[in-house]
Amino acid sequence: MRKKLIKKIRRVTNSNISGYKELDRLKDEFISIISHELHTPMAVIREGVALVVEGAAGTINERQREILATVKKNTLRLSAVINNLLDVSRLHANKFYLHKSEFDLVELLKQTVDSFKDTVEQKKIMLTFLPAYFPMMVHADKERLNRVINNILDNAIKFTEKGYIKIILEKNKNQIKCIIEDTGIGLPQKALTEIFGRFRQFGLRQKSGEKGVGLGLSFVKGIVELHGGNVRVESRQGKGTRFIFTLPTKS
């Protein structure tokens, strides 16, 4: 299957400009196939590591446990990349479906902030959430919305070396607005119009030198818009970044 797709891509590349749409479709198909092929072995690796850590294959020492913890951390990271590849491919092909339910966005944000507690403490930065004193109910896909918030927060933490990250929720009659603001390295102005495109990175690196694959924000935009909301970014290099996304109060 992959060899046939590669041959098709080469043929289309050598054709005239009218073939570019077909090339884009083949690229999405190729990404989807590769992601599916990686998904199963990654699940097997995760399960195998979990069984060894639990002692199913015999007693392990502390050093072995540390190594397995590193393996687990990186398999989870790779699984997240694979899931993003699959989801962005589905979004681009208009084959993505939401599974909506009613839940409190305030509670979801509290849980998300708690999950990043250890990470921000290690970096010695502040992560604060200024919640409303009342529930903010939304009819949305909870799992995908959680990933939207995680993607934005993960970027904020990566590119903030000092200062704070602040989350603010606001509500009016028609919509709920979520603002995630940081005091990180910021973005160049030329990047602001392209930041939600697929595979966009703009050469940004945190001190560790780690880089992603540039899919997270494309996923954010697709999911928010699929809910009937919108997302935008405000940023200045050296001054920080604000991501603002909205959701309709009823969707």
QUIVEN-V937057 format. One record per run of one state. SS is the DSSP state (hx for helix, st for strand, lp for the rest). FROM is the first residue (numbers start at 1). TO is the last residue. If there is no record, write none. Layout:
# QUIVEN-V937057
<<SS:FROM:TO> <SS:FROM:TO>>
This chain:
# QUIVEN-V937057
<<lp:1:1> <hx:2:13> <lp:14:16> <hx:17:53> <lp:54:61> <hx:62:92> <lp:93:100> <st:101:104> <hx:105:115> <lp:116:116> <hx:117:123> <lp:124:125> <st:126:130> <lp:131:136> <st:137:140> <lp:141:141> <hx:142:158> <lp:159:163> <st:164:171> <lp:172:174> <st:175:182> <lp:183:188> <hx:189:191> <lp:192:215> <hx:216:226> <lp:227:229> <st:230:236> <lp:237:239> <st:240:248> <lp:249:251>>
